[in-house]
Amino acid sequence: MQNRRDFIRKTALGTMALAFANSADAAIPMPSASLLENDEDKFWKLIRNQFPLSKEKIYLNNGTMGPSPFPVINAVHEAMRDNDINGNYGGWESTAEKLATFVGATADEIALTHNVTDGINIVCWGVPLKKGDEVILTTHEHVGNASPWLNRAKLHGIVIKTFTPAKTAAETLQRINDVITKKTKVIAVPHIPCTIGQILPAKEICKMAKEKNIYSFIDGAHGPGMLKLDLHDMGCDFYATCTHKWLLGPKGTGFLYVRKDMLDTLQTYFVGGGSDTGWDMTKTPPTYSNYVTTAHRYYFGTQNVALYRGVDAAIDFMNYIGMDRVEKRCRGMATEMQNKLLAMGDKIDMLTPTEAESRGAVVGFRIKGVLYTDFYNTAAKNNIRIRSVAENGLNSLRVSTHIYNNMDEVDKLMELVKGA
Ligand SMILES: Cc1ncc(COP(=O)(O)O)c(C=O)c1O
């Protein structure tokens, strides 16, 4: 009996080891940057090979989830394995520094979170508001930005005001200005709404907010990895985002930027190991000294360090290619697609603005006379993954393009649209 148990244990471990060896993908060398200058098509094909994406499917839904490339997957595997072999603990704080450099901030302004909604809740509950104070949002919110503010309205009586993003940045600014009153305390808008993917004029919005003594919060779910960011230049007070969309990082990793001079304004309600400078339960009464002087005050306790090694690898991956090139490629393909859709004339109801500064790597549209869910299903049957948008009654389609896509894939979708 003992032998048999031993045999099963050994076999099970053996199988696991084999599975692990198979699941850690051999590193595929990255194409040299000089190839991009000489043979751009080949460069992007080789970049595509860095992704485990199915060759049978066309994935045009990065706006929901960014597939990670092998260097990220392998970094997570290796760090998890290393930790479990050596019993290491900690090591996630260094990622805050890397993220800060990537988005034009400093390490002490970055709090690690698990997703965008985490960061939104920290801001929503931490910003000093009283009953009757007004907060401005759009009519194009994702549930992640809508529900925390609506919940605070429900529990604390703050008032939510909305505007609909316009076709131009100038008109959008005007619409925000029109809903500002003496009671407005926060402008809490998406950098890039999940619905039709237009880029809102974040810098100008933050400037307007500052001039009127209003806090500016940007829901940046779609910012890092699509756009080259400089948060100090943007001038926002707070910016919440994730790494699992456009940055192509591990799922369940995010971060919140809190501008340094806002640390003592944004109250921290949830605290734990890492948030404070000291506490003592042996004193009577017990003491709690102070919060740390950095954004670490907003996160605490044990984190998954393997995921953060994956975030490091995602940043290295982006930096290797260069954010200028990444942004050009993502936005370039979306612009080409938008032009192709516009060339279909009356058939298409284009929702994403055509103004250069307002369009990014996401295109939102309707096909006249075709139910959005029907076309979504047609695309799915043809192995093309896009997103249907039911939010805010838009009943539309959304297509996202990232560096691993190519125009052949977009053209296959365009043929389906033509035939719909
Ligand atoms: C604009 C926007 N905000 C917030 C979120 C919520 O993100 P998470 O699921 O990481 O909390 C999303 C997710 O798609 C989004 O598109």
The ligand as a Gaussian input file, in Angstrom:
#p B3LYP/6-31G(d) Opt

LIG

0 1
 C      -13.303000      52.708000     -19.487000
 C      -13.233000      51.574000     -18.516000
 N      -13.205000      51.823000     -17.201000
 C      -13.129000      50.853000     -16.285000
 C      -13.053000      49.537000     -16.665000
 C      -12.976000      48.462000     -15.603000
 O      -11.762000      47.808000     -15.654000
 P      -11.392000      46.626000     -14.634000
 O      -12.185000      45.461000     -15.039000
 O       -9.919000      46.453000     -14.808000
 O      -11.718000      47.097000     -13.260000
 C      -13.055000      49.206000     -18.024000
 C      -12.970000      47.804000     -18.473000
 O      -13.207000      47.453000     -19.606000
 C      -13.166000      50.244000     -18.981000
 O      -13.196000      49.996000     -20.299000

